[in-house]
Amino acid sequence: MTDPSPQAELIMAFANTVDIEEQTDALADAPGLARWLTETGLTSSTPAVTAEDHQRSLRFRSGVRELLGTEDRQAHVLAEADSVLRELPLLVSATAAGSALQPAPELPTVSRAFGSLAAALAVLLITGENERIKRCPAEDCGWVFWDNSKNRSRRWCSMRVCGNRNKARSFAARNRRSPEADR
């Protein structure tokens, strides 16, 4: 099917900075956030990340992950992300290279990087491409993935792993015999 756009790739990379199964978090601390922003090219050099910047990144990421979730969304998590987004003015430019939606140039380095993430998210929401980005519903996974199925019906990040685990659990629950049934 269709491949993800650069904006989709960026948002998925941001959402997947936390790995529930491996119990790792690339944004666990301010230096980790600075490293990730540099590695992804959102900043040209390692920025000075404050504790407030770090907390904003975690609130923003939680909101993005919630937005991409397949189950009921928690409004308070989305509201926290919105509070971060309100601080990030975006500009539309007819002459900008790349995306026409850009973070305001006067923003500090870290906020400008967040603005680039916000612009990418806005493009996904406007184009509807966000419908192809999903979060695995397995409680022990939560990986954000690209749904390349024709009808956008893919549920699991991997049928061989998470989908199979869920089917095995369902099968075991259906076939579990109660002690009273043996009497």
Secondary structure, 3 states (H helix, E strand, C coil): CCCCCHHHHHHHHHHCCEECCCCEECCCCHHHHHHHHHHCCCCCCCCCCCHHHHHHHHHHHHHHHHHCCCCCCCHHHHHHHHHHHCCCCEEECCCCCCCCEEECCCCCHHHHHHHHHHHHHHHHHHHCHHHHEEECCCCCCCCEEECCCCCCCCCCCCHHHHHHHHHHHHHHHHHCCCHHHHC
